[in-house]
Amino acid sequence: MTTEEQAQIPDNGSKQLTDLILKGDHENAARVAVEIVTKSGSANDVVDTISDAMNIVSDLHEMERYSVAEVEKCENAAEKSLAAVRPKIKIDHRKIKGRVMVSSL
């Protein structure tokens, strides 16, 4: 998601969560993340919002509008939000396929 696409985020709390992550407000971001899950029942939507917000942070950092310190604040807010909803994340094990190959030269 680019910075321009931020305006397309639905206003069901996701925009508010994105704004809080972009500001680095970890306390309120975690609170809003829990509120979104309580209202919608889907923690996976919150995970998508957190991911989208961090993509915006990455874009802003690449454009040199966010310093490393600001990125770290955003990262902390994203981590706190994710930790707040982690117990409610649903994983569909049927969709997870893969093999791990470990080798060395």
Backbone bond lengths (Angstrom), bond angles and torsions (degrees), N, CA, C in turn:
res aa  C-N    CA-C-N  psi(-1)  N-CA   C-N-CA  omega(-1)  CA-C   N-CA-C  phi
1 M - - - 1.447 - - 1.519 108.21 -
2 T 1.300 115.22 133.89 1.453 119.93 178.57 1.518 109.53 -95.08
3 T 1.299 115.18 170.66 1.457 120.34 -179.61 1.523 111.08 -61.15
4 E 1.326 117.18 -36.25 1.458 120.85 -179.67 1.527 111.57 -66.54
5 E 1.331 116.97 -30.07 1.454 120.65 -178.20 1.522 112.34 -77.55
6 Q 1.314 117.68 -8.56 1.459 120.74 -178.80 1.525 110.91 -57.21
7 A 1.306 117.51 -34.45 1.462 121.13 -178.59 1.523 111.90 -66.47
8 Q 1.336 117.97 -16.87 1.450 121.31 -178.18 1.525 112.97 -87.44
9 I 1.315 118.04 -0.23 1.456 121.27 179.99 1.522 108.62 -70.21
10 P 1.335 117.97 130.48 1.457 119.66 -179.68 1.525 111.04 -60.77
11 D 1.324 115.96 147.60 1.455 120.30 -175.71 1.523 110.95 -92.96
12 N 1.309 117.97 51.90 1.456 122.17 177.04 1.521 109.91 -107.04
13 G 1.287 116.53 30.77 1.454 121.36 -176.75 1.511 111.63 104.24
14 S 1.321 116.91 -22.55 1.461 120.48 -179.26 1.523 111.43 -64.47
15 K 1.313 116.48 -40.20 1.466 119.62 178.78 1.524 109.85 -64.74
16 Q 1.313 116.18 -41.35 1.459 119.86 179.07 1.532 110.34 -63.14
17 L 1.327 116.90 -42.89 1.464 120.68 178.34 1.524 110.26 -62.88
18 T 1.316 116.72 -43.25 1.465 120.52 178.26 1.527 110.64 -60.04
19 D 1.316 116.83 -45.68 1.469 120.84 179.60 1.525 111.52 -61.11
20 L 1.323 116.65 -41.72 1.464 120.16 -179.68 1.525 111.45 -66.72
21 I 1.319 116.68 -38.36 1.468 119.76 177.10 1.524 109.60 -66.05
22 L 1.337 116.90 -42.14 1.463 120.16 179.54 1.525 111.89 -64.11
23 K 1.325 116.76 -27.38 1.466 120.94 177.12 1.527 111.69 -85.97
24 G 1.323 117.01 -13.84 1.459 120.71 -178.61 1.515 113.07 78.87
25 D 1.321 117.28 23.14 1.468 122.85 -178.27 1.528 109.08 -87.94
26 H 1.329 116.58 85.97 1.463 120.71 -172.54 1.525 113.54 -68.27
27 E 1.315 118.36 -34.67 1.469 119.93 -178.25 1.527 111.35 -66.75
28 N 1.313 116.24 -50.16 1.463 119.67 -179.00 1.524 111.82 -72.43
29 A 1.323 117.48 -31.19 1.464 120.09 178.37 1.526 110.32 -63.26
30 A 1.319 117.05 -43.27 1.466 120.52 178.83 1.530 110.44 -64.73
31 R 1.318 116.45 -40.34 1.471 120.75 179.64 1.525 110.71 -63.21
32 V 1.318 116.61 -46.18 1.466 120.97 -179.37 1.530 110.63 -66.06
33 A 1.318 117.32 -37.56 1.467 120.39 177.98 1.526 110.50 -59.41
34 V 1.319 116.37 -43.89 1.470 120.60 178.36 1.525 110.28 -65.44
35 E 1.323 117.39 -40.20 1.471 120.84 178.59 1.525 111.25 -62.27
36 I 1.319 116.93 -40.52 1.467 120.54 179.51 1.522 110.05 -62.92
37 V 1.326 116.63 -44.56 1.466 120.21 179.58 1.522 110.39 -64.26
38 T 1.314 116.82 -39.28 1.462 120.68 179.51 1.527 110.87 -63.27
39 K 1.325 116.80 -41.57 1.467 120.85 -178.93 1.522 112.31 -74.86
40 S 1.330 116.63 -46.17 1.464 119.73 -173.21 1.521 113.16 -93.65
41 G 1.314 116.69 -25.30 1.456 120.17 -178.57 1.514 114.04 81.40
42 S 1.323 117.87 2.85 1.461 120.67 -177.20 1.520 111.40 -121.60
43 A 1.311 115.65 108.75 1.459 120.28 176.35 1.523 110.50 -74.60
44 N 1.310 116.58 -23.98 1.462 119.82 -178.90 1.527 111.53 -65.20
45 D 1.336 117.56 -32.09 1.465 120.47 175.50 1.526 110.61 -65.46
46 V 1.317 116.36 -36.37 1.462 120.64 177.93 1.527 109.97 -66.28
47 V 1.316 116.45 -40.37 1.467 120.34 178.04 1.527 109.88 -61.11
48 D 1.326 116.68 -42.03 1.468 120.25 177.39 1.527 111.11 -62.61
49 T 1.321 116.89 -41.12 1.468 121.00 179.15 1.521 110.92 -64.28
50 I 1.326 116.67 -42.47 1.468 120.81 178.33 1.525 109.89 -61.79
51 S 1.315 116.16 -43.84 1.465 120.65 179.02 1.527 110.94 -61.83
52 D 1.321 116.33 -45.04 1.466 120.41 178.98 1.529 111.20 -62.40
53 A 1.329 116.26 -41.25 1.466 120.28 179.67 1.526 110.73 -63.05
54 M 1.318 116.63 -41.47 1.464 119.10 -179.79 1.532 111.54 -70.63
55 N 1.322 117.34 -27.46 1.469 119.59 173.01 1.530 110.23 -65.84
56 I 1.322 116.32 -38.55 1.467 120.52 176.87 1.527 109.66 -64.77
57 V 1.331 116.40 -42.97 1.470 120.78 178.12 1.523 109.75 -59.11
58 S 1.315 116.22 -43.28 1.464 120.49 178.72 1.530 111.01 -60.96
59 D 1.327 116.00 -43.79 1.467 120.02 178.16 1.529 111.29 -61.15
60 L 1.321 115.99 -43.65 1.464 120.02 -179.63 1.527 111.32 -65.56
61 H 1.313 116.15 -35.84 1.465 119.64 177.82 1.533 110.71 -68.60
62 E 1.319 116.39 -40.60 1.464 120.14 178.47 1.526 111.41 -62.77
63 M 1.332 116.45 -33.52 1.464 120.75 178.82 1.529 111.16 -84.27
64 E 1.329 116.02 5.02 1.461 123.69 179.10 1.527 112.75 62.58
65 R 1.331 116.20 30.16 1.461 120.26 175.70 1.524 110.76 -94.84
66 Y 1.344 116.63 -20.03 1.461 121.48 176.12 1.519 108.41 -118.00
67 S 1.319 115.24 132.17 1.462 120.31 176.21 1.528 109.14 -80.91
68 V 1.306 115.76 172.84 1.463 120.45 178.02 1.530 109.94 -61.63
69 A 1.315 117.25 -38.90 1.470 120.83 179.33 1.529 111.10 -62.89
70 E 1.329 117.03 -40.37 1.465 120.40 178.42 1.525 110.89 -67.50
71 V 1.317 116.46 -38.79 1.465 120.52 177.69 1.528 109.71 -62.79
72 E 1.324 116.94 -40.59 1.464 120.67 179.05 1.525 111.45 -64.64
73 K 1.326 117.49 -38.36 1.468 120.32 176.62 1.527 110.48 -63.70
74 C 1.318 116.28 -42.03 1.467 120.59 178.42 1.525 110.60 -65.01
75 E 1.315 115.30 -41.11 1.465 120.04 179.04 1.525 110.49 -61.99
76 N 1.312 116.87 -41.58 1.460 121.23 178.47 1.530 110.58 -62.50
77 A 1.326 116.87 -42.85 1.466 120.79 178.44 1.528 110.69 -63.48
78 A 1.323 116.54 -40.93 1.464 120.64 178.89 1.529 110.80 -65.41
79 E 1.325 116.55 -42.39 1.466 120.32 179.65 1.523 111.55 -64.35
80 K 1.328 117.29 -41.69 1.469 120.65 178.99 1.528 110.44 -65.34
81 S 1.318 116.82 -39.10 1.465 120.82 178.10 1.521 110.77 -63.96
82 L 1.307 115.34 -44.55 1.460 120.21 179.66 1.527 111.03 -64.66
83 A 1.311 116.73 -42.38 1.467 120.45 179.27 1.529 111.03 -62.85
84 A 1.323 116.56 -34.46 1.462 120.68 -178.56 1.527 112.42 -67.61
85 V 1.327 117.32 -29.98 1.470 120.10 -177.24 1.527 113.09 -108.16
86 R 1.314 117.29 -3.11 1.473 121.07 -175.84 1.532 113.47 -51.12
87 P 1.338 120.58 -43.20 1.470 119.03 -178.97 1.531 114.08 -62.82
88 K 1.309 117.61 -20.40 1.467 120.62 -177.00 1.527 113.36 -99.36
89 I 1.318 117.28 1.22 1.464 120.22 179.69 1.521 108.94 -72.51
90 K 1.320 114.92 130.22 1.461 120.69 179.71 1.525 108.91 -100.60
91 I 1.317 114.89 129.16 1.459 120.75 179.15 1.519 108.19 -112.89
92 D 1.309 115.51 124.76 1.459 120.96 177.67 1.527 107.45 -92.52
93 H 1.319 115.61 100.82 1.462 120.56 -175.77 1.523 112.57 -66.09
94 R 1.322 117.24 -20.03 1.464 119.53 178.14 1.522 111.28 -69.32
95 K 1.322 117.28 -25.63 1.460 120.56 -178.58 1.522 112.31 -85.93
96 I 1.311 116.65 -13.24 1.458 120.03 -178.12 1.517 108.48 -90.32
97 K 1.306 114.98 110.94 1.455 120.84 177.87 1.512 106.89 -129.19
98 G 1.259 115.30 147.75 1.448 117.06 176.52 1.506 111.77 161.82
99 R 1.268 113.04 166.48 1.450 121.08 177.44 1.510 107.29 -132.39
100 V 1.269 114.44 148.11 1.454 119.87 178.14 1.515 107.67 -113.19
101 M 1.310 115.10 129.42 1.446 119.51 178.01 1.519 107.60 -122.90
102 V 1.293 115.67 125.71 1.454 120.73 179.75 1.514 107.36 -114.33
103 S 1.299 114.97 130.22 1.467 118.55 178.66 1.514 109.04 -146.36
104 S 1.275 114.86 166.06 1.461 119.82 175.90 1.519 108.33 -140.04
105 L 1.292 114.96 158.62 1.467 119.58 -179.39 1.493 111.48 -93.53
